[in-house]
Each structure stands twice: as C-alpha cells, then as structure tokens.
Amino acid sequence: MDGVDLDAFSALLTDEGQSLLASLRDYDPAAELATATRLRREHDAGLVAAALTQARLRQRAAVKFGEDAYRMYFTPDGVEQSTRASVARHRAERFAALGVRRLADLCCGIGGDAVPLARAGVEVLAVDRSPLTCAVVRANAQALGLAGLIEVRCADVTEIAADGYDAVFVDPARRGGRGRIFDPEAYSPPLSWAVAAARKAPLAALKVAPGIPHEAVPEDAEAEWVSDHGDVKEAVLWFGTAPGTRRATLLPSGATLPAAGLPDPQVRPVGRWLYEPDGAVIRAHMVADVAARVGGGLIDPTIAYVTSDERHTTPYATAYEITDVLPFGLKRLKALLREREVGVLTVKKRGSAVEPEEVRRRVKPQGPHAATVFLTRVAGAPSMLLGSPAGASGPARA
C-alpha cells in the first residue's frame, strides 16, 4: 500500500490516526512535502506517511465513491479495481430483488461491492487472501455502520465453500504486474474457476472486463453490459437468471434493454437524424435493437452509427440532427465552419484515424455557434457529418 504495511494501517485506526486523517481531508497533494515536514514534528513519521497515503487515496476514490470515500479506507489496487458505487449499487439491488439474503463475495477487494450489498439488506461473507485488504474491508464496514452485515474472511477463495449462501459474486483480479489482463483465463482466479463456482450456486454474478469476447461468454449465462453516464464500466455474467441472453443497462437511469436477436440493420443513406448508441449497447452487440427502435439503418456496415429520417426518443442512443454530409477534407470542413460561424466544435470519430485535437487545431473554429462533426465512413467512404445534438441550437442550414 505505497509502503504502508498492516501495522501502519492499524495505527490509522487509533484516535491519533483518526485525528490525523481528519486534518488531511482537503489537503493539497502539491504541498505534501511541507505538510509531511510539519506533521512529523508532532507525529511518528510512519504514521504520517500512512495518513498522507490514505488521504491521497481517498481523494482519488471520491470519483467512484462520493462522500463515502472520506470515511472509507483504500489500497492503491483497491481504488483502481473496485466497482464504481453506482454500478455496485445497481448489482446489489438486482441481487436483492432476486430474493438474495446471504451472499458470498469472493475476491471482495476493499469492499466496493460488499458495502452496497449490505446496504440492500444482504448478509455478506467477504473473502480476500490479503491480510491488509481484509483489514481495510473490516474498517470500511465499521466506518459505514455495516459491521453486523459483513463478515470478513482472509482466505484463498478457491478454498471457500459457499454452501448455504443464496448467491455468489466473484470479481477476479484483471490486473497483473504488467498492467491490464485481457485473457480471461489469466484472471486471478481464472474465469473457468469462477464459472464453475457460479454454477454451484442458486444465483451468481461474475464481473468481467467489458471487452470480453462474446464467444467466451458461457451459453448458460446472461451477459449484461453496464455503462454509467455513457461510459462502459463492466460486463457481468449472471447465472440462474436468463441463460443465453444479452442485456445493456444504462446508469444512472437504470434503463435496461434485453437483446431481441435481430439481424444486422440494412445500410442506407444518411438521413436527417444520426443516432450514437450508448457504449453498453455497442459492447452487447445490440445496435440492431436501437435501429429497430428508431426505424433506421446503418451508415456503413462496419460503423455503429444509426440514421433515420425521423426523430425518435430512446435512452439507448443520443440523437443528432445532421445538416451536412461531406467527403472527408479538413479544408472543406474549415470553410463550412467559417460559413456557419461555428466557434465551439465537438469532434467525434468512429472509423477514422484522424485525432479530434488535430481537427480543432487545423480548422480553428471561430464564431458564436456550436456544432458537432462526425469523422467516419459512409458506405465505405471517409466522410464528415456536421450537426448538433437534438434540441440544441446549432448552425443554420445552408
């Protein structure tokens, strides 16, 4: 933990450690050297180092955990790998709605999933093999008033019998010494072990990377891709729910779309409206479901943009009104933006190697209007689509 061992972490839980942490809630990491020098005049150097590390981790964790982060405890890996609170809450609420009252959380990390499960009224057995991580989970349960619902066990998850629990949740480690792990069998524990453990339980969920190949999804699992504010966060393999189905779930709305098994949409000319499917929809291979909802087709067989002639409202895609469709060319785009007096330009790309920063640097937008340009392919040809989000005031049509 950035040089903090179990003894140093335990010191943070003393009255002195708690007071020191409270004083560092809003400290400026840029002034850490001066802060550390000042604090070492009054406190043990090891305790100061542990407190500063924890203060930094709490500030980083606030993005995922909100205000809870300033009452919780973290490890560097725990901040990096733990589930965002909104996503964990969605999963906990689904478990609770399925009737789960006792759950074994295997590979529990710092408790990012155990906490919302306990808040949903589920008794949790939280298992991790790291003594330091287990101490952090216990501290988090205590700090959030959930110690009565979270039992922490320090053990190898492969040696844990989950008999008697209503459900199992497994979040294998997907990072190693060289960074992110893409091979599911290189997870710790391997995906095959997690699947075998899931099949022994009445209900189970396995958290996996959102880029998991569809062919790696077991036939008896329901695969759910989850996004939060349009950012794809994870995929989950559910056992005991809807075998063989796919689903895209969007947070914070909670809108969830099961795949209808539709064929690929037809390619058609660009219409007045362009729809950008949510990332969870794309990862779930459900662009066809969006196209069916908006009565549209694809602009290119390899590009996940849907177009139609009419405006439709759907939570699963963002709609843009398209004013111009042009062959790719930055000089042409610069002239068009000058003509439309566009000064605020949003650049989106799909199927294009050109970087948005390079586009903005080259076209130098100036003017009172805002617009969005899509750098993409239309029926195989590099193209530019200019428009604005539905309901936004964009540049006037020519």
C-alpha positions in Angstrom: 0.0 0.0 0.0 2.6 2.5 -1.2 4.9 1.3 1.6 2.2 1.1 4.3 2.1 -2.3 6.0 -0.6 -3.9 8.2 0.8 -2.4 11.4 0.9 1.1 9.8 -2.7 0.7 8.6 -3.8 -0.4 12.1 -2.2 2.8 13.5 -4.5 4.8 11.4 -7.5 3.3 13.3 -6.3 4.7 16.6 -7.5 8.0 18.0 -4.3 9.7 16.9 -4.5 8.2 13.4 -8.2 9.2 13.0 -7.4 12.8 14.1 -4.6 13.0 11.7 -6.7 11.7 8.8 -9.5 14.1 9.6 -7.0 17.0 9.4 -5.9 15.9 5.9 -9.3 15.7 4.3 -8.8 18.6 2.0 -5.0 18.8 1.9 -3.2 19.8 -1.3 -1.0 16.9 -2.6 1.2 19.5 -4.3 2.2 20.7 -0.9 2.8 17.2 0.5 6.4 17.8 1.4 5.7 20.8 3.5 2.7 19.1 5.1 4.7 16.0 5.9 7.5 18.1 7.5 5.1 19.9 9.7 3.2 16.8 10.8 6.4 14.9 11.6 7.1 17.4 14.4 4.1 16.1 16.2 3.6 12.5 15.0 5.5 9.4 14.2 7.0 9.5 10.7 5.5 6.1 9.8 2.0 7.2 10.9 2.3 10.5 8.9 3.4 8.6 5.8 0.4 6.2 6.2 -2.0 9.1 6.7 -0.8 11.0 3.7 -1.1 7.9 1.5 -4.6 7.3 2.7 -5.6 10.9 2.2 -4.4 10.8 -1.4 -6.3 7.5 -2.0 -9.4 9.0 -0.6 -9.2 12.0 -2.9 -8.8 9.6 -5.9 -11.6 7.4 -4.7 -14.1 10.2 -4.4 -14.7 9.9 -8.1 -16.1 6.4 -7.6 -17.5 6.6 -4.0 -18.5 10.2 -3.5 -18.6 11.4 0.1 -18.3 7.8 1.4 -14.7 7.9 0.2 -13.7 10.3 3.0 -14.9 7.7 5.6 -13.5 4.7 3.9 -10.1 3.2 3.6 -8.3 2.1 0.4 -5.3 0.4 -1.1 -3.9 1.6 -4.5 -5.2 -1.5 -6.2 -8.5 -1.2 -4.4 -9.1 2.3 -5.8 -8.1 1.2 -9.3 -10.0 -2.1 -9.4 -13.1 -1.5 -7.2 -16.5 -1.1 -8.7 -17.9 2.4 -9.0 -20.5 2.9 -6.3 -23.4 3.5 -8.7 -22.6 0.3 -10.6 -22.2 -1.8 -7.5 -25.5 -0.4 -6.1 -27.3 -1.5 -9.3 -26.0 -5.0 -9.0 -26.8 -5.1 -5.2 -30.3 -4.0 -5.9 -30.7 -6.7 -8.5 -29.5 -9.3 -6.2 -31.9 -8.1 -3.5 -34.8 -8.1 -6.0 -34.0 -11.7 -6.9 -34.5 -12.6 -3.2 -30.9 -12.9 -2.2 -30.4 -12.6 1.6 -27.0 -14.2 2.1 -24.2 -13.8 -0.4 -20.5 -14.9 -0.7 -18.4 -12.1 -2.1 -15.3 -13.8 -3.4 -12.3 -11.6 -4.2 -14.0 -8.8 -2.3 -11.2 -6.2 -2.5 -11.7 -3.2 -0.3 -15.5 -3.9 -0.1 -16.8 -1.8 -3.0 -19.5 -4.4 -3.7 -19.9 -5.7 -0.1 -21.0 -2.2 1.1 -23.9 -1.7 -1.3 -25.0 -5.3 -0.8 -25.1 -4.8 2.9 -27.0 -1.6 2.5 -29.5 -3.5 0.4 -30.1 -5.8 3.4 -27.9 -8.7 2.2 -25.6 -10.5 4.7 -22.2 -10.7 3.0 -19.3 -13.1 3.5 -16.4 -11.0 2.1 -13.3 -13.1 1.2 -9.9 -11.9 0.2 -6.4 -13.5 0.6 -4.6 -10.3 1.5 -4.5 -9.6 5.3 -4.1 -5.9 4.6 -7.1 -5.9 2.2 -9.2 -7.8 4.8 -8.2 -5.2 7.4 -9.4 -2.5 5.1 -12.7 -4.2 4.4 -13.3 -4.6 8.2 -12.5 -0.9 8.7 -14.9 0.1 5.9 -17.7 -2.0 7.3 -17.2 -0.4 10.7 -16.9 3.1 9.4 -20.1 2.8 7.4 -22.1 1.1 10.2 -22.3 -2.2 8.4 -20.1 -4.4 10.5 -23.1 -6.5 11.6 -23.8 -7.5 8.0 -20.3 -8.0 6.6 -18.2 -10.9 7.8 -14.6 -10.8 6.5 -12.6 -13.9 6.0 -9.0 -13.9 5.0 -8.5 -16.9 2.7 -7.9 -18.2 -0.8 -11.3 -18.0 -2.5 -10.7 -21.3 -4.2 -10.7 -23.0 -0.8 -14.0 -21.4 0.3 -17.2 -23.5 0.3 -20.2 -21.2 -0.5 -22.8 -23.8 0.5 -25.7 -22.3 2.3 -25.5 -19.0 0.6 -28.2 -17.7 -1.7 -25.7 -16.3 -4.2 -22.1 -15.9 -5.1 -20.4 -12.9 -6.5 -16.9 -13.2 -8.0 -14.7 -10.2 -9.1 -11.5 -11.8 -10.3 -8.3 -9.6 -10.4 -7.8 -8.4 -14.0 -4.5 -6.6 -13.5 -1.1 -8.1 -13.0 2.5 -6.8 -12.7 2.4 -5.7 -16.4 -1.0 -4.0 -16.2 -4.4 -4.9 -17.5 -5.1 -8.6 -18.3 -7.1 -9.4 -21.4 -7.1 -13.2 -21.3 -10.0 -14.3 -19.1 -8.0 -17.4 -18.2 -5.2 -15.2 -16.9 -7.6 -13.6 -14.4 -6.9 -14.4 -10.7 -8.7 -16.7 -10.2 -9.3 -17.8 -13.8 -12.7 -17.2 -15.4 -13.1 -21.0 -15.8 -12.8 -21.4 -12.0 -15.3 -18.6 -11.4 -17.8 -20.1 -13.8 -17.5 -23.4 -12.1 -18.1 -21.8 -8.7 -21.1 -19.8 -10.1 -22.7 -23.0 -11.5 -22.7 -24.5 -8.0 -24.8 -21.6 -6.5 -28.5 -20.9 -6.9 -27.7 -17.4 -8.2 -24.3 -15.9 -9.2 -22.7 -13.0 -10.9 -19.2 -12.7 -12.3 -17.7 -9.3 -13.0 -15.6 -9.4 -16.2 -14.0 -6.8 -18.5 -16.5 -5.1 -20.9 -14.3 -6.2 -23.8 -14.8 -9.9 -23.1 -15.1 -11.8 -26.4 -18.7 -12.9 -26.9 -17.5 -16.4 -27.7 -16.0 -16.5 -24.2 -19.5 -16.0 -22.6 -20.8 -19.4 -21.4 -24.1 -20.5 -23.0 -25.8 -20.8 -19.7 -25.0 -17.2 -18.6 -26.9 -14.0 -19.1 -24.4 -11.3 -20.2 -25.1 -7.7 -19.0 -23.0 -4.7 -20.1 -23.3 -1.7 -17.8 -22.5 1.9 -18.6 -22.6 4.9 -16.2 -23.2 8.3 -17.8 -22.4 6.8 -21.2 -19.0 5.3 -20.0 -18.9 1.5 -20.2 -17.8 0.2 -16.8 -18.1 -3.6 -16.9 -19.7 -6.7 -18.1 -21.4 -9.1 -15.7 -22.1 -12.8 -16.3 -25.3 -13.8 -14.4 -26.1 -17.4 -13.7 -29.6 -18.5 -12.6 -31.4 -15.6 -14.3 -31.9 -15.7 -18.1 -29.5 -18.1 -19.7 -28.1 -17.3 -23.2 -29.4 -13.7 -23.3 -27.6 -10.4 -23.6 -28.6 -7.1 -22.0 -27.4 -3.5 -22.0 -28.0 -1.4 -18.8 -27.6 2.3 -18.6 -27.0 4.2 -15.4 -28.0 6.4 -13.6 -31.4 5.9 -15.3 -31.5 2.2 -14.8 -32.8 1.7 -18.3 -32.1 -1.9 -19.4 -32.6 -3.5 -22.8 -32.6 -7.2 -23.5 -31.4 -8.3 -26.9 -34.2 -9.3 -29.3 -31.8 -11.3 -31.5 -32.4 -9.1 -34.5 -30.4 -9.4 -37.8 -27.9 -6.7 -38.7 -29.6 -3.5 -39.9 -29.6 -2.5 -43.6 -27.2 0.2 -44.8 -28.9 3.3 -46.0 -28.2 6.9 -47.0 -27.6 9.4 -44.2 -30.9 10.9 -43.1 -31.8 13.9 -41.1 -31.0 12.2 -37.8 -28.0 10.3 -36.6 -28.1 8.1 -33.5 -25.0 7.3 -31.5 -25.8 4.1 -29.4 -24.6 4.0 -25.8 -21.4 2.2 -25.3 -23.1 -0.7 -23.4 -25.4 -1.2 -26.4 -22.4 -1.4 -28.7 -20.5 -3.8 -26.5 -23.5 -6.0 -26.2 -23.8 -6.2 -30.0 -27.3 -4.6 -29.8 -27.0 -1.8 -32.4 -29.8 -3.6 -34.3 -32.1 -3.2 -31.4 -31.5 0.6 -31.4 -32.0 0.7 -35.2 -35.4 -1.1 -34.8 -36.5 1.4 -32.1 -35.7 4.4 -34.3 -36.8 2.9 -37.6 -33.3 3.4 -39.0 -30.4 1.7 -40.7 -26.6 1.9 -40.6 -24.5 4.5 -42.4 -21.8 1.8 -43.0 -21.8 -1.9 -42.4 -18.8 -1.6 -40.0 -19.8 1.5 -38.2 -22.1 1.7 -35.1 -24.0 4.9 -36.2 -27.7 4.6 -37.0 -29.5 7.0 -39.2 -33.2 7.7 -39.9 -35.4 10.4 -41.4 -37.5 11.0 -38.3 -36.6 11.9 -34.7 -37.2 9.2 -32.1 -36.5 9.4 -28.4 -34.7 6.5 -26.8 -32.5 6.3 -23.7 -30.2 3.9 -25.6 -28.8 6.3 -28.1 -28.1 10.1 -28.4 -29.7 11.8 -31.4 -28.1 14.4 -33.5 -29.7 16.5 -36.3 -27.4 16.3 -39.3 -27.2 19.4 -41.6 -24.3 18.4 -43.9 -22.7 15.2 -45.2 -19.4 15.8 -47.0 -16.4 13.8 -48.2 -13.6 13.9 -45.7 -11.3 17.0 -46.1 -10.2 19.4 -43.4 -10.0 22.4 -45.8 -13.6 21.8 -46.8 -14.6 21.5 -43.1 -12.8 24.7 -42.2 -14.6 26.6 -45.0 -18.0 25.2 -43.9 -17.4 26.1 -40.2 -16.4 29.6 -41.2 -19.6 29.9 -43.3 -21.7 28.7 -40.4 -19.9 30.8 -37.8 -19.0 27.8 -35.6 -16.7 28.6 -32.8 -17.4 25.6 -30.4 -16.7 22.3 -32.2 -17.2 18.9 -30.8 -15.3 16.2 -32.7 -16.5 12.6 -32.7 -14.9 9.8 -34.7 -15.6 6.2 -35.5 -13.7 4.5 -38.3 -11.3 7.4 -38.7 -7.6 7.7 -37.9 -7.7 11.5 -37.5 -7.5 12.7 -33.9 -10.0 15.3 -32.7 -7.2 17.6 -31.4 -5.7 17.7 -34.8 -9.0 18.6 -36.4 -9.6 21.5 -34.0 -6.0 22.8 -34.5 -6.3 22.7 -38.3 -9.8 24.2 -38.7 -9.5 26.9 -36.0 -13.3 27.3 -35.3 -14.4 30.9 -34.6 -17.9 32.2 -34.1 -21.0 32.3 -31.9 -22.4 28.9 -32.8 -21.7 25.3 -31.7 -21.7 22.2 -33.8 -20.7 18.5 -33.8 -18.7 16.9 -36.6 -18.5 13.1 -37.0 -15.4 11.8 -38.7 -16.5 8.4 -40.0 -17.3 6.3 -43.0 -20.5 6.4 -45.1 -20.9 3.3 -47.3 -17.2 2.7 -47.1 -16.1 6.3 -48.0 -14.3 8.6 -45.5 -16.9 11.2 -44.7 -17.8 14.1 -42.4 -21.2 14.7 -40.9 -22.0 18.1 -39.4 -24.9 18.6 -37.0 -25.9 19.2 -33.4 -27.5 17.3 -30.5 -31.3 17.0 -30.7 -32.8 20.1 -29.1 -29.6 22.1 -29.2 -29.4 25.3 -31.3 -26.7 24.7 -33.9 -25.5 26.4 -37.0 -28.2 27.3 -39.6 -28.6 25.2 -42.6 -27.3 26.4 -45.9 
